[in-house]
Amino acid sequence: MRLEELIKEFESICPQDWVYPGDEVGLFCGDPKRAVDKVLIALDISDEVINEAIEGRYDLLFTHHPLRNLNGARIIATDSLSGKIYRAIQNDLAIYSAHTNLDFAPFGVSVALAGILGIKIDRPLSTKNSGKLYKIAVFVPETNFERFRRQMLDLGIGSIGKYSRCSFSSAGEGTFEPGKGTNPYIGEIGKLEKVDEIKFETIVPSHLLNETIRSMKTFHPYEEPAYDIYPLENVKSNGGFGLIGTLAKMMSVSDVARLCMDKLPTDAVRISGDGEKFIRKVAVLGGSGDSFVRYVIDSAVDLFIVGELNYHSALALKEAEIASVVAGHFGTEWIILPTIRDILLKFFDKYGKHGEVKISDVEEPIFKTVDN
């Protein structure tokens, strides 16, 4: 499988349309045409992880956290940031990162976190990055319709909620008169033609729109297919940042903290608020939660389970009588790596390839608890 094929498959289920404004994600270095057989998955692009990838002769390093503040920096070997890219290029190692688009995905970080903690998901905490939707309508000769519809829906368009391959068709009569210099599939130059046609309509998310139009023109038998694109006011919101959910049973805040210590790869869990208060309704967010505190307060939950939280955010939650369990950035986000591994392995299977996908052995939590 080529790198560009792997990226295309991943971004079809985790598009860059979902990226939080200002986030830097995607391919940092590498040849999109190169073959990929070995993938190393990690949370961060650290020196240790790059060493592991180089020594293991991996083709691709796939991480959740991207390199921050690269912003077109010059690639210099001795630079602490761009030097990572330099070393990767020197060793023919591609680097790709999926960050806030993976946070937003319906299988993303917070969903994985809720699953490990046994939390029943009610709804997303915030869906403000919901992707824009379009409707495409195209007119196809009746004799070509079934093959055309199948090819179009094979692109992955036509999803509504948990339903896939959704479309609508209606029959009618199309007319056209081929002009000079045309090469009509049906009809003769200078003669009005009437054809039994079927109108095909379906939903297309914005990140697939350009590819859909290109493919539609390839699949369609006509030299100049007639089609319409309609921007829609409704949005696709299968995912979201964080989630609102319900614990499997009533638990104290301190018990939830102990559950996090037991289930997550973390050595440091903190709480704010009344540790003995029993709660059931929770908000969950892997990683940094400061930008989403207002959503948590507005959701009227009893507890916020999060990776990181600053003092002022914790204080605002406390004043709203919402406790916090802060389980560490690493501990609440590393847990998405097995999901990424399983997704990439399915891509290899789809392309009939045997690929090796491994989670890094060298990463561990940055912060440790100091014993008294």
C-alpha positions as CSV (number, residue, x, y, z in Angstrom):
1,M,0.0,0.0,0.0
2,R,1.3,3.4,-0.9
3,L,1.5,6.2,1.7
4,E,-1.0,8.3,-0.2
5,E,-3.5,5.4,-0.2
6,L,-3.2,5.0,3.5
7,I,-3.7,8.7,4.1
8,K,-6.7,8.8,1.8
9,E,-8.3,5.9,3.6
10,F,-7.7,7.4,7.0
11,E,-8.9,10.9,6.1
12,S,-12.1,9.4,4.6
13,I,-13.1,8.5,8.2
14,C,-11.2,11.2,10.0
15,P,-11.1,14.2,7.6
16,Q,-9.1,17.4,8.1
17,D,-12.4,19.3,8.0
18,W,-12.7,18.3,11.6
19,V,-9.4,19.9,12.6
20,Y,-9.7,22.6,15.3
21,P,-8.6,26.0,14.0
22,G,-4.9,26.5,14.2
23,D,-4.0,22.9,14.7
24,E,-1.2,21.4,12.5
25,V,-2.0,17.9,11.3
26,G,-1.3,15.7,8.3
27,L,1.9,14.6,6.5
28,F,5.0,16.4,7.9
29,C,7.5,14.6,5.6
30,G,7.7,11.7,3.3
31,D,7.0,10.6,-0.3
32,P,3.2,10.0,-0.8
33,K,4.1,7.5,-3.6
34,R,6.3,5.3,-1.4
35,A,5.2,1.9,-0.3
36,V,4.3,1.5,3.4
37,D,4.8,-1.9,5.0
38,K,5.8,-1.1,8.6
39,V,4.1,1.6,10.7
40,L,5.0,2.7,14.2
41,I,2.3,4.4,16.2
42,A,3.0,6.8,19.1
43,L,1.5,9.7,21.0
44,D,4.4,12.1,20.4
45,I,7.1,12.8,17.8
46,S,9.8,12.6,20.5
47,D,13.6,11.9,19.9
48,E,13.1,8.5,21.6
49,V,10.3,7.6,19.3
50,I,12.1,8.7,16.2
51,N,15.1,6.6,17.3
52,E,12.8,3.6,17.8
53,A,11.3,4.1,14.3
54,I,14.7,4.5,12.6
55,E,16.2,1.5,14.4
56,G,13.2,-0.7,13.6
57,R,13.3,0.4,9.9
58,Y,9.7,1.6,9.9
59,D,8.3,3.3,6.8
60,L,5.9,5.5,8.7
61,L,5.6,7.1,12.1
62,F,1.9,7.8,12.8
63,T,1.3,10.0,15.9
64,H,-1.6,11.7,17.6
65,H,0.3,14.8,18.7
66,P,1.9,16.8,15.8
67,L,5.0,18.9,15.8
68,R,3.9,22.3,17.2
69,N,4.9,25.7,15.9
70,L,6.8,24.4,12.9
71,N,5.1,27.0,10.7
72,G,7.3,26.6,7.7
73,A,10.5,26.6,9.8
74,R,13.8,25.9,8.0
75,I,14.8,22.2,8.3
76,I,18.1,22.3,10.2
77,A,19.7,19.3,11.7
78,T,20.7,21.0,15.0
79,D,17.4,22.6,15.6
80,S,15.4,21.0,18.5
81,L,12.1,21.1,16.5
82,S,12.9,20.9,12.7
83,G,15.8,18.6,13.4
84,K,13.3,15.8,14.0
85,I,12.1,16.3,10.4
86,Y,15.7,16.4,9.2
87,R,16.5,13.0,10.9
88,A,13.3,11.5,9.5
89,I,14.1,12.6,6.0
90,Q,17.7,11.4,6.2
91,N,16.4,7.9,7.3
92,D,13.5,7.7,4.8
93,L,10.9,7.9,7.5
94,A,7.5,9.4,6.8
95,I,5.7,11.2,9.6
96,Y,2.0,11.7,9.8
97,S,-0.2,13.1,12.6
98,A,-3.9,13.1,13.3
99,H,-4.7,15.4,16.2
100,T,-7.9,17.3,16.8
101,N,-9.6,15.6,13.8
102,L,-9.0,12.3,15.7
103,D,-10.3,13.9,18.9
104,F,-13.5,14.9,17.0
105,A,-14.0,11.5,15.3
106,P,-16.9,9.3,16.4
107,F,-14.3,6.6,17.4
108,G,-11.9,9.2,18.9
109,V,-10.0,9.8,22.0
110,S,-12.9,10.6,24.4
111,V,-14.9,7.7,23.1
112,A,-12.1,5.4,23.8
113,L,-11.6,6.9,27.2
114,A,-15.3,6.4,28.0
115,G,-15.2,2.8,26.9
116,I,-12.3,2.0,29.2
117,L,-14.0,3.6,32.2
118,G,-17.4,2.0,31.5
119,I,-19.2,5.2,30.8
120,K,-22.4,5.1,28.7
121,I,-22.2,7.8,26.0
122,D,-25.2,10.2,25.8
123,R,-24.0,12.8,23.4
124,P,-20.9,14.9,22.3
125,L,-19.8,17.7,24.6
126,S,-19.2,20.0,21.7
127,T,-20.0,19.6,17.9
128,K,-18.8,23.0,16.8
129,N,-16.5,21.5,14.1
130,S,-19.3,19.6,12.4
131,G,-18.5,19.2,8.7
132,K,-20.5,21.0,6.0
133,L,-22.7,18.9,3.7
134,Y,-23.6,19.2,0.1
135,K,-26.1,17.5,-2.1
136,I,-25.1,16.4,-5.6
137,A,-27.7,15.7,-8.2
138,V,-26.7,14.2,-11.6
139,F,-28.7,13.0,-14.6
140,V,-27.8,9.5,-16.0
141,P,-29.1,7.5,-19.0
142,E,-31.4,4.8,-17.6
143,T,-29.3,2.0,-19.2
144,N,-26.2,3.1,-17.3
145,F,-27.8,4.0,-14.0
146,E,-27.3,1.0,-11.7
147,R,-23.6,0.7,-12.5
148,F,-23.2,4.5,-12.0
149,R,-25.0,4.5,-8.7
150,R,-22.9,1.7,-7.3
151,Q,-19.7,3.3,-8.4
152,M,-20.7,6.6,-6.8
153,L,-21.7,5.1,-3.5
154,D,-18.5,3.1,-3.4
155,L,-16.7,6.4,-2.9
156,G,-18.0,6.5,0.7
157,I,-20.6,9.3,0.1
158,G,-24.3,9.1,1.0
159,S,-23.9,8.6,4.8
160,I,-26.7,9.9,7.1
161,G,-26.1,9.2,10.7
162,K,-25.4,5.5,11.1
163,Y,-26.9,4.7,7.7
164,S,-24.6,4.4,4.6
165,R,-25.1,4.3,0.8
166,C,-28.2,6.6,1.0
167,S,-29.5,8.0,-2.3
168,F,-32.6,9.0,-4.1
169,S,-33.5,8.5,-7.8
170,S,-36.3,9.7,-10.0
171,A,-37.0,9.0,-13.7
172,G,-37.6,11.6,-16.4
173,E,-36.7,12.7,-19.9
174,G,-33.6,14.6,-20.8
175,T,-33.0,16.6,-24.0
176,F,-29.9,17.9,-25.7
177,E,-28.5,18.8,-29.1
178,P,-24.8,18.0,-29.7
179,G,-23.0,20.9,-31.3
180,K,-20.0,20.9,-33.7
181,G,-16.8,19.5,-32.2
182,T,-18.7,17.2,-29.7
183,N,-18.4,13.5,-29.4
184,P,-21.8,12.4,-28.1
185,Y,-22.3,9.1,-26.3
186,I,-25.9,9.2,-27.5
187,G,-27.3,11.1,-30.5
188,E,-26.1,12.9,-33.6
189,I,-24.5,16.4,-34.1
190,G,-27.1,19.0,-34.9
191,K,-30.1,16.8,-34.0
192,L,-32.2,17.2,-30.9
193,E,-32.1,14.0,-28.8
194,K,-34.5,12.8,-26.2
195,V,-33.3,10.2,-23.6
196,D,-34.9,8.4,-20.7
197,E,-32.7,9.5,-17.8
198,I,-32.7,8.9,-14.0
199,K,-31.8,11.7,-11.6
200,F,-29.3,10.5,-8.9
201,E,-29.1,12.4,-5.6
202,T,-27.0,11.9,-2.5
203,I,-25.3,13.6,0.4
204,V,-21.6,14.5,0.2
205,P,-19.4,15.8,3.0
206,S,-17.2,18.8,2.1
207,H,-13.9,16.8,2.4
208,L,-15.1,14.4,-0.3
209,L,-16.8,16.9,-2.7
210,N,-13.9,17.6,-5.1
211,E,-13.1,13.9,-5.4
212,T,-16.8,13.1,-5.9
213,I,-17.1,15.5,-8.8
214,R,-13.9,14.2,-10.5
215,S,-15.1,10.6,-10.1
216,M,-18.6,11.4,-11.2
217,K,-17.2,12.8,-14.5
218,T,-15.1,9.6,-14.9
219,F,-18.0,7.2,-14.2
220,H,-20.6,9.1,-16.3
221,P,-21.0,8.0,-19.9
222,Y,-21.7,11.5,-21.2
223,E,-19.0,13.8,-22.5
224,E,-20.6,16.7,-20.6
225,P,-22.7,15.3,-17.7
226,A,-25.4,17.6,-16.3
227,Y,-25.2,17.9,-12.5
228,D,-26.0,20.3,-9.6
229,I,-24.3,21.0,-6.3
230,Y,-26.4,22.3,-3.4
231,P,-24.9,23.6,-0.2
232,L,-27.0,22.4,2.8
233,E,-27.8,24.1,6.0
234,N,-27.7,20.8,8.0
235,V,-24.3,19.5,9.1
236,K,-22.8,16.2,9.7
237,S,-22.2,15.8,13.4
238,N,-21.5,12.1,14.0
239,G,-18.6,13.1,16.2
240,G,-17.6,15.9,18.6
241,F,-15.1,17.1,21.1
242,G,-15.5,15.3,24.4
243,L,-18.8,13.7,25.5
244,I,-21.5,13.7,28.1
245,G,-22.2,10.3,29.6
246,T,-23.4,8.2,32.6
247,L,-21.4,6.0,34.9
248,A,-22.3,2.4,35.1
249,K,-23.2,3.0,38.8
250,M,-23.2,5.7,41.4
251,M,-19.6,6.4,42.5
252,S,-17.8,8.9,44.7
253,V,-15.4,11.4,43.0
254,S,-12.5,9.6,44.8
255,D,-13.7,6.2,43.5
256,V,-13.7,7.6,39.9
257,A,-10.1,8.9,40.5
258,R,-9.1,5.4,41.7
259,L,-10.8,3.9,38.6
260,C,-8.7,6.1,36.4
261,M,-5.5,5.1,38.2
262,D,-6.4,1.4,37.7
263,K,-7.6,1.6,34.1
264,L,-5.4,4.2,32.5
265,P,-1.6,4.4,31.8
266,T,-1.1,7.2,34.3
267,D,0.9,7.7,37.5
268,A,-0.8,10.9,38.6
269,V,-4.5,11.6,39.1
270,R,-5.8,14.7,40.9
271,I,-9.2,15.7,42.0
272,S,-10.9,19.0,42.8
273,G,-14.2,19.4,44.6
274,D,-15.8,17.1,47.2
275,G,-14.1,13.7,46.8
276,E,-16.8,12.0,48.8
277,K,-19.7,13.3,46.7
278,F,-21.5,10.5,44.8
279,I,-22.1,11.3,41.2
280,R,-23.5,9.6,38.0
281,K,-23.5,12.2,35.2
282,V,-20.1,13.1,33.8
283,A,-18.3,15.0,31.0
284,V,-15.3,13.3,29.5
285,L,-12.5,14.7,27.5
286,G,-9.1,13.3,26.7
287,G,-6.2,15.7,26.8
288,S,-6.5,19.4,27.6
289,G,-9.9,20.6,28.7
290,D,-9.5,24.3,29.4
291,S,-11.2,25.4,26.1
292,F,-14.3,23.3,26.9
293,V,-15.0,24.3,30.5
294,R,-17.9,26.5,29.5
295,Y,-19.5,23.6,27.7
296,V,-19.1,21.4,30.8
297,I,-20.7,24.0,33.0
298,D,-23.6,24.4,30.6
299,S,-24.2,20.7,30.4
300,A,-25.0,20.5,34.2
301,V,-22.9,17.4,34.9
302,D,-21.6,16.5,38.3
303,L,-18.0,15.6,37.3
304,F,-15.5,16.4,34.6
305,I,-13.0,13.6,33.8
306,V,-10.2,15.2,31.8
307,G,-6.5,14.9,31.0
308,E,-5.3,18.4,31.9
309,L,-6.9,21.4,33.6
310,N,-5.4,24.7,34.8
311,Y,-6.2,26.3,38.1
312,H,-8.7,28.9,36.9
313,S,-10.6,26.2,34.9
314,A,-10.8,24.0,38.0
315,L,-11.9,27.0,40.1
316,A,-14.7,27.9,37.6
317,L,-15.9,24.3,37.7
318,K,-15.8,24.2,41.5
319,E,-17.9,27.4,41.7
320,A,-20.4,25.7,39.4
321,E,-20.4,22.7,41.9
322,I,-18.8,20.4,39.4
323,A,-15.9,18.2,40.6
324,S,-12.9,17.3,38.4
325,V,-10.8,14.2,38.0
326,V,-7.6,15.2,36.2
327,A,-6.0,12.0,35.0
328,G,-3.0,13.3,32.9
329,H,-2.6,14.2,29.3
330,F,-0.7,11.0,28.4
331,G,-3.0,8.7,30.4
332,T,-6.2,10.0,28.7
333,E,-4.9,10.1,25.2
334,W,-2.4,7.1,24.8
335,I,-5.5,4.8,24.9
336,I,-6.5,5.9,21.3
337,L,-3.3,4.2,19.9
338,P,-4.8,0.6,19.9
339,T,-7.8,2.0,17.9
340,I,-5.4,3.6,15.3
341,R,-3.5,0.3,15.1
342,D,-6.7,-1.7,14.4
343,I,-7.9,0.9,11.8
344,L,-4.5,0.8,9.9
345,L,-4.5,-3.0,9.9
346,K,-7.9,-3.0,8.3
347,F,-6.6,-0.8,5.5
348,F,-3.8,-3.3,4.8
349,D,-6.4,-6.1,4.7
350,K,-8.5,-4.0,2.3
351,Y,-5.6,-3.6,-0.1
352,G,-4.6,-7.3,0.2
353,K,-1.3,-6.4,1.9
354,H,0.4,-7.9,5.0
355,G,1.5,-4.9,7.0
356,E,3.1,-4.5,10.4
357,V,1.6,-2.0,12.7
358,K,3.1,-1.6,16.2
359,I,2.6,0.7,19.1
360,S,5.8,2.4,20.5
361,D,7.5,0.7,23.4
362,V,9.4,3.7,24.6
363,E,6.6,6.1,25.6
364,E,5.5,6.6,29.2
365,P,3.8,9.3,31.3
366,I,5.8,12.5,31.7
367,F,4.6,13.2,35.3
368,K,5.1,10.8,38.2
369,T,3.6,10.9,41.7
370,V,6.1,11.7,44.5
371,D,5.7,9.5,47.6
372,N,5.7,11.2,51.0
